[in-house]
Amino acid sequence: MKKVEAIIRPFKLEDVKLALVNAGIVGMTVSEVRGFGRQKGQVERYRGSEFTVEFLQKLKIEVVVDDEQVGNVLQAIGEAAKTGEIGDGKIFVGPVESVVRIRTGDKDSSAL
């Protein structure tokens, strides 16, 4: 099993959610996060004053899938979240040792 974490632009959430549902993913976790990468923040103007917003608002989507689904998930997120501009985000993939569904006690693949 793998955990796929994607950092995306907030306005792309609905597109990514639909793409994942169409790829057969039935659950995900979404968190509001702040950070910066190559964008290094952005300059804002408020009442004639300029200031730099160093940490930009993003969303983090987390899904845990069987190894065979990882390619489809990466493709779905990548295509749905892409604008072609700097700041589109990143996707991270890491191993998951075990999963337990609390309600039923199901483990691993049957818990997904």
Secondary structure by P-SEA (a helix, b strand, c coil): cbbbbbbbcccaaaaaaaaaaaaccccbbbbbbbbcccccbbbbbcccbbbbbcbbbbbbbbbbbcccaaaaaaaaaaaaaccccccccbbbbbbbcccccccccccccccc
